[in-house]
Amino acid sequence: MQETSVQTSINVERKELESVLSHLERTPRLANLLRYLAERFLEGEGEQLTEYNIATEVFGRKKSEFVASEDAIARVETHRLRKRLKAYYDAEGKDHFIQILIPPGTYVPVFMDRSTEIGSPVEPSSQPGPQQTHKTPRPDLPSNKPPLGARRTGREPSEPPQGAGVAAHYARRLWLYAVCAAAVLVAVLAIYTPVRFKRAEAVKSSALSRPATAFDASSSRTPVPSSVAIPFRLIAGYTGPPQRDSVGDVWQTDQFFQGGWSLRRPAVFLPRTSDPFIYRYGRAGDFSYNIPLKPGIYELHLYFVQPSDTDQSEDAANKSIFNVSINGRLALEALDIVSDAMGRNIADERVLRDISPTSDGVLHLHLSTVVGTPSLSAIQLLSGTPHKQLPIRVIAQPTSFTDAKGQLWHPDNYFMSGRHVSHDLPANAPLDADLYTTERYGHFSYAFPVDPRDRYAVVLHFVELYFGEGEGGAGSRVFRVMCNGNTLLDAFDIYKEVGSLHMLTKTFHDLKPTAQGKLNLTFEPIRNYATVSAIEVIDESN
């Protein structure tokens, strides 16, 4: 069923692509660029969307002559395309459920679900909150329309009705629903006692007292009887079609939950993540997830964020501190997201290794209140290695990279501050030289999430791409690298050690994470900017 949902999502995305391309037919230059970017992404080749490939394959630049620093064709035309897409979705495409974006700093397109922004609630509540408002649905967007990619039953068409007659179609269906609902209501009133009725009224009153941003969803969805496929990823509180992240991995709709209510947060800039969309939704309250799994060892990743509108003052009533239990055992005690992430509106990830289902074939995850209201943004389950965390590899670029060993390097992630830039290496550069064609530079930091019980090795990959023999030489770039306050490199000068355009790695062993499960790497400039091209974090536990 998950594969079917993903394929449905891809078909919807392709349909939206063709719609936008038809709008761009009078600007074939931009249409060709969009088709190239989207097709590469939809075929799972997002890592190939580089400035070099775009310039040579879309705009006909000669591969042997193109120099990115001298020819900005890819950047200029992509900027024009971003502006044209924004204008399109502000006007003709304002009612589309899918919006194609090309975020600044990357050439990888994003197919964003907008169904919740144009009149369709995330999970409609039977009653609006005290300040909740409803948009008037347009004839072609009925308010009871299921979100794209949602499961449909009976004889409903695979695509929502469009065009003339839609209002009548839904009016007839609404009349039938009303008759059925009335019959059910009569039966329920005949069975339930006045005491139960009063109890239900009390529950409804309690639900209405919640803020308008939250809505009641205390009943669980029925889990499928079979185990989920691994890797498994879900976005808590999200009910739209599956979404793909910057690597191309698929994140599913919210499922297997019991209790709590769904949240939808405004889109804001979030440091320390390359995929902010997984933090836009959430589940809050005291709630559980019961995920069916095959016997085995898994690695669990939990994603949190504390919005800036949550008061974290000394008044305990305004704090959000909670426990996380797995299979009845306390896994994270008194978790304070703001303290963990070192601020509000900062993505926070926790990693737990050696996770297994109980004898009933289910992983039981429970969040319970200590102070305030617990919340969770997303869950990821990976096949694990006993007593070891899986390696973390990131490259300082917005797309992923697979090296000669078949190892996947994820797009730049977990960072705060700094900027990234791409360079060209000589044609005779050694194997895996692409690992060094980009860099993050400035005064910046990384916070890598790890299991706090282990010790880790950190491998830093460097190359001096800016200062050459005739452009400064030794002493032109000097900086310091620290891990959790301890100095790893001091007065470090790449050129002094290996010169320019030569790759250099520095490895550090037996690094201890913080109590919050973080390896905090800080890159501090001494003279000119600090820099790094790629980073590895390897669990060294026996």
Secondary structure as GFF3:
##gff-version 3
##sequence-region A 1 542
A	DSSP	alpha_helix	2	23	.	.	.	ID=ss1
A	DSSP	alpha_helix	28	42	.	.	.	ID=ss2
A	DSSP	three_ten_helix	46	48	.	.	.	ID=ss3
A	DSSP	alpha_helix	51	57	.	.	.	ID=ss4
A	DSSP	alpha_helix	73	90	.	.	.	ID=ss5
A	DSSP	beta_strand	98	101	.	.	.	ID=ss6
A	DSSP	beta_strand	110	113	.	.	.	ID=ss7
A	DSSP	three_ten_helix	115	117	.	.	.	ID=ss8
A	DSSP	alpha_helix	166	191	.	.	.	ID=ss9
A	DSSP	alpha_helix	194	208	.	.	.	ID=ss10
A	DSSP	beta_strand	214	216	.	.	.	ID=ss11
A	DSSP	beta_strand	232	235	.	.	.	ID=ss12
A	DSSP	beta_strand	243	244	.	.	.	ID=ss13
A	DSSP	beta_strand	250	251	.	.	.	ID=ss14
A	DSSP	beta_strand	257	264	.	.	.	ID=ss15
A	DSSP	three_ten_helix	276	279	.	.	.	ID=ss16
A	DSSP	beta_strand	281	292	.	.	.	ID=ss17
A	DSSP	beta_strand	298	304	.	.	.	ID=ss18
A	DSSP	three_ten_helix	316	318	.	.	.	ID=ss19
A	DSSP	beta_strand	321	326	.	.	.	ID=ss20
A	DSSP	beta_strand	329	336	.	.	.	ID=ss21
A	DSSP	alpha_helix	337	341	.	.	.	ID=ss22
A	DSSP	beta_strand	348	355	.	.	.	ID=ss23
A	DSSP	beta_strand	362	371	.	.	.	ID=ss24
A	DSSP	beta_strand	375	376	.	.	.	ID=ss25
A	DSSP	beta_strand	378	383	.	.	.	ID=ss26
A	DSSP	beta_strand	392	395	.	.	.	ID=ss27
A	DSSP	beta_strand	401	402	.	.	.	ID=ss28
A	DSSP	beta_strand	408	411	.	.	.	ID=ss29
A	DSSP	beta_strand	415	416	.	.	.	ID=ss30
A	DSSP	beta_strand	419	422	.	.	.	ID=ss31
A	DSSP	three_ten_helix	433	436	.	.	.	ID=ss32
A	DSSP	beta_strand	438	442	.	.	.	ID=ss33
A	DSSP	beta_strand	444	449	.	.	.	ID=ss34
A	DSSP	beta_strand	456	462	.	.	.	ID=ss35
A	DSSP	beta_strand	478	483	.	.	.	ID=ss36
A	DSSP	beta_strand	486	492	.	.	.	ID=ss37
A	DSSP	alpha_helix	494	498	.	.	.	ID=ss38
A	DSSP	beta_strand	504	511	.	.	.	ID=ss39
A	DSSP	beta_strand	518	527	.	.	.	ID=ss40
A	DSSP	beta_strand	530	532	.	.	.	ID=ss41
A	DSSP	beta_strand	534	539	.	.	.	ID=ss42
###
